[in-house]
Amino acid sequence: MTEVYVLNRDLERIGVVDNYTSLIWANRYSDIGDCELYVYATVELLKILKKNHYLVLEDDDMVCRIETIEIDTDVENGNYLIVTGYDCKKILNQRVIWGQTNADGNVEDYIRDIVYKSLVNPALPERAIRNADGRQNFLLGAKAGFTEVTTEQTSYKQVGEKVQEFCKLYQWGYKVIVDNDNFYFSLYKGADRSNSVIFSNDFENLISTKYREDSSSLGNVALVAGEGIGSNRSRNVSGYAESLDRYEIYVDARDISRTITWGDLIKMYPTTDNGGHGHISEFQQSFYYVMNFIDIQIVDDNQLAELQSAYPSGQVFKKDGIKYYRAYNVIIADLTSNSPAENDSVTLRDVIYSVYLLSCGYDKLSEYGTVVSFEGSVEPDVTFVYKQDYFLGDLVTVENEYGISRKARIVEVVETNDENGYNIEPKFEYIEVN
């Protein structure tokens, strides 16, 4: 049987459980995993299997924090402990994004900044994750180096919820591992092994499958409504489709504010004195923040047409495979003075605020589409071995007996150890977003 190690609250190894009745270990790529340990009750085990202690496996990144302990007593069959734990990624759900955060750039940097300010080194010391000695032990792991960008504004969401949103949008995974008595948060993306790892009846490595194709929730055009009242609400449209192929959704984005702080503005759009392209301009005793030029990510043809009409001297270019429009001498915000302080409020102009709304619409549309999922039981050691030939998050090829084949991502793996031996059930997911 796979050995289960027990860690105390300071992440120190204090025991091992190797004689249990069953262990269910469910690891998930962009969701929170869990585990269940069913073991004969002893005084020794009761001393170490406690709430807020941790369960780990030698060959797995997931670390489960014990949340539920049950004791079943039975004169005939004996007394058993049922211990349930949840992936330490759930720690991210213990913190809320306090206040308003603004991003215009790399998504991975944005996520890491949110985690850093909420759990690693927050302004309020009591929000930091610490061990019993008061040492901060929740840290950022290595960067994955993702290049995706976003323009976004977020307020008062759980940190874990926000991380999951981005992970599901970009097909990333996230994890919180334990190493040297510390937690480490990081993002990652599974490898594409679809040409070499194939689960099918022909390979005799697929025991059963469940195929599901769901087109009940389609959306490809989003009407996004921002600040304002009635007909004066700011609006924008994300996506394009026609006739019966058009599925409209409404996105209430009133929480996306035109008002941000001067500090946030110049962090995203630095002044020329700090290596950027912005400067303060005055006209008739009114003050503005003007960009010598600004690169706006192009998300659809309608937006591009509007930009070309408003800034005809601009130009289209590509960077890292992403299309941008460079506009010149653009007023992006109204100021209250010519020397604003970091926390002074500024009001965004439409050229920037509309991008926030567009981004919000496309984020929401990513939740709508045709979802095709495969769930299956595989032969553990036939053809391919889990954690050797393929891993959680990898892309593999799955084909059922009816010839339905998909290049699908492994989004969940449930390992079971019990009296019947070792069993593994991966869940494969392929998503078509129309």
C-alpha positions as CSV (number, residue, x, y, z in Angstrom):
1,M,0.0,0.0,0.0
2,T,1.0,3.6,-0.7
3,E,2.4,5.2,2.5
4,V,0.5,8.2,3.8
5,Y,2.7,10.7,5.8
6,V,1.3,13.0,8.4
7,L,2.5,16.5,9.0
8,N,1.8,18.8,11.9
9,R,0.7,22.4,11.7
10,D,4.3,23.5,11.2
11,L,4.6,21.1,8.2
12,E,6.9,18.7,10.1
13,R,6.6,15.0,9.5
14,I,5.2,13.3,12.6
15,G,4.0,9.9,11.5
16,V,3.1,7.5,8.7
17,V,0.0,5.5,8.0
18,D,0.6,2.3,6.0
19,N,-2.0,-0.1,7.2
20,Y,-5.3,1.4,6.2
21,T,-8.5,-0.1,4.8
22,S,-8.9,2.4,2.0
23,L,-7.4,5.6,0.7
24,I,-9.1,7.8,-1.9
25,W,-6.8,10.5,-3.3
26,A,-8.6,12.9,-5.8
27,N,-6.2,15.4,-7.4
28,R,-7.6,18.2,-9.6
29,Y,-5.9,20.4,-12.2
30,S,-7.7,23.8,-11.8
31,D,-10.1,22.9,-8.9
32,I,-9.5,21.9,-5.3
33,G,-8.7,18.2,-4.7
34,D,-9.6,16.1,-1.7
35,C,-8.9,12.8,0.0
36,E,-10.4,10.3,2.4
37,L,-8.6,7.9,4.6
38,Y,-10.4,4.9,6.2
39,V,-8.2,3.3,8.9
40,Y,-8.6,1.1,12.0
41,A,-8.8,3.4,15.1
42,T,-5.9,3.4,17.5
43,V,-4.8,5.7,20.3
44,E,-1.5,6.4,18.4
45,L,-3.3,7.4,15.2
46,L,-5.8,9.6,17.1
47,K,-2.8,11.6,18.4
48,I,-1.5,12.5,14.9
49,L,-4.7,12.5,12.7
50,K,-6.0,15.8,13.9
51,K,-7.8,18.7,12.4
52,N,-5.4,21.1,10.6
53,H,-2.7,18.4,10.3
54,Y,-1.7,17.4,6.8
55,L,-1.6,14.2,4.7
56,V,0.9,13.7,1.9
57,L,2.1,11.0,-0.5
58,E,5.7,10.6,-1.4
59,D,5.2,10.8,-5.1
60,D,2.4,13.5,-5.3
61,D,2.4,17.3,-5.2
62,M,-1.0,17.5,-3.5
63,V,-1.0,18.1,0.2
64,C,-4.4,17.7,2.0
65,R,-5.3,19.5,5.2
66,I,-7.4,17.4,7.5
67,E,-10.8,19.1,8.0
68,T,-13.1,16.2,9.2
69,I,-12.6,13.3,11.6
70,E,-15.2,10.7,12.3
71,I,-15.0,7.7,14.6
72,D,-17.2,4.7,13.8
73,T,-17.5,2.2,16.6
74,D,-18.8,-1.3,15.9
75,V,-18.6,-4.3,18.4
76,E,-18.4,-6.8,15.6
77,N,-16.3,-5.1,13.0
78,G,-14.1,-2.8,15.1
79,N,-13.6,0.9,15.4
80,Y,-12.6,3.0,12.4
81,L,-11.4,6.5,11.7
82,I,-12.7,8.3,8.6
83,V,-10.4,11.2,7.9
84,T,-11.3,13.7,5.2
85,G,-8.9,16.4,3.9
86,Y,-8.8,19.1,1.2
87,D,-6.0,20.2,-1.1
88,C,-4.0,23.1,0.4
89,K,-5.1,25.2,-2.6
90,K,-8.2,25.8,-0.5
91,I,-6.1,28.1,1.7
92,L,-6.4,30.7,-1.1
93,N,-10.1,30.7,-0.5
94,Q,-9.5,32.0,3.1
95,R,-8.5,35.4,1.7
96,V,-10.5,38.0,-0.1
97,I,-9.1,40.5,-2.6
98,W,-9.4,43.6,-0.4
99,G,-10.4,46.7,-2.4
100,Q,-10.0,47.2,-6.1
101,T,-7.2,45.7,-8.1
102,N,-6.3,46.9,-11.6
103,A,-4.3,45.0,-14.2
104,D,-3.1,45.9,-17.7
105,G,-0.4,43.4,-18.6
106,N,0.8,39.9,-17.9
107,V,-1.8,37.6,-16.3
108,E,0.6,35.5,-14.4
109,D,2.3,38.5,-12.8
110,Y,-1.2,39.8,-11.9
111,I,-2.2,36.5,-10.2
112,R,1.1,36.3,-8.3
113,D,0.7,39.9,-7.1
114,I,-2.8,39.2,-5.8
115,V,-1.5,36.1,-3.9
116,Y,1.5,38.0,-2.6
117,K,-0.6,40.9,-1.3
118,S,-3.2,38.6,0.3
119,L,-1.2,35.7,1.8
120,V,2.6,36.3,1.5
121,N,3.2,39.9,2.5
122,P,-0.1,41.7,3.0
123,A,-0.4,45.2,4.4
124,L,-2.2,43.8,7.5
125,P,0.2,41.4,9.2
126,E,-2.6,39.2,10.6
127,R,-3.5,38.2,7.0
128,A,-0.1,36.6,6.4
129,I,0.2,32.8,6.6
130,R,2.5,31.9,9.5
131,N,3.7,28.9,11.4
132,A,3.5,28.5,15.2
133,D,6.7,30.6,15.7
134,G,5.3,33.5,13.7
135,R,7.5,32.9,10.6
136,Q,5.8,33.6,7.3
137,N,5.7,30.2,5.5
138,F,3.4,30.8,2.5
139,L,5.6,31.8,-0.4
140,L,5.6,32.2,-4.2
141,G,7.1,29.3,-6.2
142,A,8.9,29.6,-9.5
143,K,7.2,31.5,-12.4
144,A,5.8,29.4,-15.2
145,G,6.6,32.2,-17.7
146,F,3.2,32.5,-19.3
147,T,2.8,35.4,-21.8
148,E,-1.0,35.9,-21.8
149,V,-2.1,39.5,-21.0
150,T,-5.3,41.0,-19.7
151,T,-6.9,44.4,-18.9
152,E,-9.0,43.8,-15.9
153,Q,-10.5,45.2,-12.7
154,T,-11.4,43.0,-9.7
155,S,-12.8,43.8,-6.2
156,Y,-13.8,41.6,-3.2
157,K,-13.5,38.1,-4.7
158,Q,-11.9,35.2,-3.0
159,V,-8.3,34.9,-4.1
160,G,-8.8,31.2,-5.0
161,E,-11.9,32.0,-7.0
162,K,-10.0,34.5,-9.1
163,V,-7.1,32.1,-9.6
164,Q,-9.5,29.4,-10.8
165,E,-11.2,31.8,-13.2
166,F,-7.9,32.5,-15.0
167,C,-6.8,28.9,-14.9
168,K,-10.0,27.7,-16.6
169,L,-9.8,30.5,-19.1
170,Y,-6.2,29.7,-20.2
171,Q,-6.3,25.9,-19.4
172,W,-3.7,26.3,-16.6
173,G,-3.4,24.4,-13.4
174,Y,-2.3,25.7,-10.0
175,K,-0.9,24.1,-7.0
176,V,0.3,24.7,-3.4
177,I,3.1,22.3,-2.5
178,V,5.0,21.9,0.7
179,D,8.8,21.9,0.8
180,N,11.2,22.7,3.6
181,D,8.4,23.5,6.0
182,N,6.9,26.1,3.6
183,F,3.9,26.4,1.3
184,Y,4.7,27.4,-2.3
185,F,2.1,28.6,-4.7
186,S,2.6,28.4,-8.5
187,L,0.9,28.1,-11.8
188,Y,1.7,25.4,-14.4
189,K,0.5,23.9,-17.6
190,G,0.4,20.2,-18.5
191,A,2.4,18.9,-21.4
192,D,0.9,17.8,-24.8
193,R,1.4,14.1,-24.9
194,S,-1.6,13.4,-27.2
195,N,0.7,11.9,-29.9
196,S,2.3,9.4,-27.6
197,V,-0.3,8.7,-24.8
198,I,-3.5,7.2,-26.2
199,F,-6.3,5.6,-24.2
200,S,-8.5,3.4,-26.3
201,N,-10.0,-0.1,-26.6
202,D,-7.4,-0.9,-29.3
203,F,-4.6,-0.4,-26.8
204,E,-6.6,-2.4,-24.2
205,N,-5.8,0.2,-21.5
206,L,-9.3,1.7,-21.2
207,I,-11.8,-0.2,-19.0
208,S,-14.8,2.1,-19.3
209,T,-15.7,5.6,-20.6
210,K,-18.5,8.1,-20.1
211,Y,-18.8,10.5,-23.0
212,R,-20.9,13.7,-22.6
213,E,-21.5,16.6,-25.1
214,D,-23.4,19.5,-23.7
215,S,-24.5,22.5,-25.8
216,S,-27.2,23.8,-23.5
217,S,-25.1,26.9,-22.5
218,L,-23.9,28.7,-25.5
219,G,-22.8,32.3,-25.6
220,N,-20.8,34.2,-28.2
221,V,-21.8,37.8,-27.9
222,A,-21.8,39.7,-24.6
223,L,-23.5,43.0,-23.9
224,V,-21.5,44.4,-21.1
225,A,-23.0,47.2,-19.0
226,G,-20.7,49.2,-16.8
227,E,-21.2,52.3,-14.6
228,G,-24.1,54.6,-14.9
229,I,-27.9,54.6,-14.7
230,G,-30.4,53.7,-17.4
231,S,-29.6,54.8,-20.9
232,N,-26.5,56.6,-19.5
233,R,-24.8,53.3,-18.5
234,S,-21.5,52.7,-20.2
235,R,-21.8,49.7,-22.6
236,N,-19.7,47.6,-24.9
237,V,-20.1,44.5,-26.9
238,S,-17.7,41.5,-26.8
239,G,-17.8,39.0,-29.6
240,Y,-19.6,38.7,-33.0
241,A,-22.0,36.3,-34.6
242,E,-25.1,36.4,-36.8
243,S,-28.6,35.0,-37.2
244,L,-29.2,31.6,-35.5
245,D,-25.5,31.3,-34.8
246,R,-25.7,34.3,-32.5
247,Y,-26.2,33.6,-28.8
248,E,-26.3,36.7,-26.7
249,I,-25.6,37.1,-22.9
250,Y,-25.8,40.1,-20.6
251,V,-22.9,40.9,-18.3
252,D,-23.6,43.3,-15.4
253,A,-20.2,45.0,-14.9
254,R,-21.4,47.9,-12.7
255,D,-18.6,46.9,-10.2
256,I,-16.0,47.9,-12.8
257,S,-15.3,51.5,-11.9
258,R,-14.0,54.4,-13.9
259,T,-12.4,55.7,-10.7
260,I,-9.0,54.3,-9.8
261,T,-6.1,55.8,-7.8
262,W,-3.2,57.8,-9.3
263,G,-0.8,55.1,-8.0
264,D,-2.6,52.4,-9.9
265,L,-2.8,54.5,-13.1
266,I,0.9,55.2,-13.3
267,K,1.8,51.6,-12.3
268,M,0.0,50.5,-15.5
269,Y,0.9,53.5,-17.6
270,P,4.1,55.0,-16.2
271,T,5.2,58.7,-16.7
272,T,8.0,59.6,-19.0
273,D,10.1,60.4,-15.9
274,N,9.8,56.7,-14.9
275,G,10.5,55.2,-18.3
276,G,6.9,55.3,-19.6
277,H,5.0,57.4,-22.1
278,G,2.6,59.4,-20.0
279,H,2.6,63.0,-18.8
280,I,0.2,65.5,-17.2
281,S,-1.3,68.1,-19.4
282,E,-3.4,71.2,-18.5
283,F,-6.0,72.9,-20.6
284,Q,-8.3,75.7,-19.4
285,Q,-7.5,74.9,-15.8
286,S,-8.4,71.2,-16.2
287,F,-5.8,68.5,-15.9
288,Y,-5.4,65.3,-17.9
289,Y,-3.1,62.3,-18.1
290,V,-1.9,61.9,-21.7
291,M,-0.1,59.1,-23.3
292,N,2.4,59.9,-26.0
293,F,1.3,56.6,-27.4
294,I,-0.7,53.7,-26.0
295,D,-0.9,50.1,-27.2
296,I,-4.4,48.6,-26.9
297,Q,-5.0,44.9,-27.4
298,I,-7.4,44.3,-30.2
299,V,-10.1,41.8,-29.2
300,D,-12.5,42.1,-32.2
301,D,-13.0,43.9,-35.5
302,N,-15.6,46.3,-34.1
303,Q,-13.2,47.6,-31.5
304,L,-10.5,48.0,-34.1
305,A,-12.8,50.0,-36.3
306,E,-13.7,52.3,-33.4
307,L,-10.0,52.8,-32.6
308,Q,-9.2,53.6,-36.2
309,S,-12.0,56.2,-36.3
310,A,-11.0,57.9,-33.1
311,Y,-7.2,57.7,-33.7
312,P,-6.7,57.6,-37.5
313,S,-2.9,58.1,-37.3
314,G,-2.5,54.9,-35.3
315,Q,-1.2,51.5,-36.5
316,V,-1.8,47.8,-36.1
317,F,1.1,45.6,-35.0
318,K,1.7,42.2,-33.4
319,K,3.8,41.3,-30.3
320,D,4.1,37.7,-29.0
321,G,1.4,36.7,-31.4
322,I,-1.1,39.2,-30.0
323,K,-2.5,42.0,-32.1
324,Y,-2.4,45.6,-30.8
325,Y,-3.4,49.1,-32.0
326,R,-1.0,51.9,-31.3
327,A,-2.7,55.2,-30.8
328,Y,-0.9,58.5,-30.3
329,N,-1.5,61.5,-28.0
330,V,-4.4,59.8,-26.1
331,I,-6.0,61.3,-23.0
332,I,-6.7,58.3,-20.8
333,A,-7.7,59.9,-17.5
334,D,-9.0,63.2,-15.9
335,L,-7.1,64.4,-12.9
336,T,-8.0,66.8,-10.1
337,S,-4.7,68.6,-10.0
338,N,-1.3,68.7,-11.8
339,S,0.5,67.0,-8.9
340,P,-1.7,64.1,-7.7
341,A,-0.8,62.0,-4.7
342,E,-0.6,58.2,-4.9
343,N,-4.1,57.6,-3.4
344,D,-5.8,60.5,-5.2
345,S,-8.7,59.4,-7.4
346,V,-8.5,59.7,-11.2
347,T,-11.3,59.1,-13.7
348,L,-10.6,56.9,-16.7
349,R,-11.6,58.0,-20.2
350,D,-13.7,55.7,-22.5
351,V,-10.6,54.5,-24.4
352,I,-9.4,52.7,-21.3
353,Y,-12.7,52.0,-19.5
354,S,-14.1,50.3,-22.7
355,V,-11.2,47.9,-22.7
356,Y,-12.0,46.9,-19.1
357,L,-15.6,46.2,-20.2
358,L,-14.5,44.3,-23.3
359,S,-12.2,42.1,-21.2
360,C,-14.9,41.5,-18.7
361,G,-17.2,40.3,-21.6
362,Y,-14.7,38.0,-23.1
363,D,-13.9,36.5,-19.6
364,K,-17.6,35.8,-19.2
365,L,-17.9,34.3,-22.7
366,S,-15.2,31.8,-21.9
367,E,-17.7,30.1,-19.6
368,Y,-20.1,29.5,-22.4
369,G,-19.7,26.9,-25.1
370,T,-20.1,23.2,-26.0
371,V,-18.5,21.1,-23.3
372,V,-17.3,17.7,-24.2
373,S,-16.1,15.5,-21.4
374,F,-14.7,12.0,-21.1
375,E,-14.6,10.2,-17.9
376,G,-12.9,6.8,-17.8
377,S,-11.3,4.0,-15.8
378,V,-8.0,2.9,-17.1
379,E,-5.8,-0.1,-16.5
380,P,-3.2,1.3,-14.1
381,D,-0.1,-0.4,-15.5
382,V,-1.0,-1.3,-19.0
383,T,0.8,0.7,-21.8
384,F,1.1,3.9,-19.7
385,V,1.9,4.5,-16.1
386,Y,0.5,7.5,-14.2
387,K,3.2,9.9,-12.9
388,Q,5.7,8.3,-15.2
389,D,4.3,8.5,-18.7
390,Y,1.6,11.1,-18.1
391,F,0.6,13.5,-15.4
392,L,-2.3,15.6,-14.1
393,G,-3.0,18.4,-16.6
394,D,-1.5,16.7,-19.6
395,L,-3.1,16.5,-23.0
396,V,-3.7,12.9,-24.1
397,T,-5.8,11.2,-26.8
398,V,-9.0,9.3,-25.7
399,E,-11.0,7.2,-28.1
400,N,-14.1,5.1,-27.1
401,E,-15.4,2.0,-28.9
402,Y,-17.6,4.1,-31.2
403,G,-14.6,5.9,-32.7
404,I,-15.2,9.2,-30.9
405,S,-11.7,10.6,-30.4
406,R,-10.6,13.7,-28.6
407,K,-7.4,15.4,-27.7
408,A,-8.4,15.9,-24.1
409,R,-6.8,17.3,-20.9
410,I,-6.6,15.3,-17.7
411,V,-8.4,17.6,-15.3
412,E,-8.8,15.1,-12.4
413,V,-7.3,11.9,-11.3
414,V,-8.8,9.7,-8.5
415,E,-6.5,7.1,-7.1
416,T,-8.0,4.4,-4.8
417,N,-6.1,1.9,-2.6
418,D,-8.3,-0.7,-0.8
419,E,-8.8,-4.4,-0.3
420,N,-9.4,-4.7,-4.1
421,G,-6.0,-3.3,-4.9
422,Y,-5.0,-0.1,-6.7
423,N,-7.4,1.7,-9.1
424,I,-7.1,4.9,-11.1
425,E,-9.9,6.9,-12.7
426,P,-8.9,10.0,-14.7
427,K,-11.3,12.5,-16.0
428,F,-10.6,13.9,-19.4
429,E,-12.1,17.2,-20.6
430,Y,-12.2,18.7,-24.0
431,I,-13.9,22.1,-24.3
432,E,-15.2,23.7,-27.5
433,V,-16.0,27.4,-27.1
434,N,-18.1,28.6,-29.9
